[in-house]
């Protein structure tokens, strides 16, 4: 759904309507609201999440998904710290979090390190 000129917030109903969702890429849109933590329900299969929409705001919620392999949440208005749980995501191989108002994570070979 990248580059589709989508506006508004991400509907919570998407998680119940798409229980087998494995990839969710909505970059380069004009979506607003907060981080869609409802996508990470128990036994979620979501492996790739890309939210480079430029207008999502608020704090980042903890995520405890063993399926998550790639997370791109740069180019948004998130504030606060990146939750320490992001550093313990066993399957996470790619993480891009860039914002002036966040404490950032840096990827090492073995794991994510909170800086």
Buried (B, 14 or more C-beta within 10 A) or exposed (E): EEEEEBEEEBEEEEBEEEEEBEEBBBBBBEBBBBBBEBBBEEEBBBBBBBBBBBBBEEEBEEBEBEBBBBBBBBBBBBEEBBBEBBBEBEEBEEBBBEBEEBEEBEBEEEEBEEE
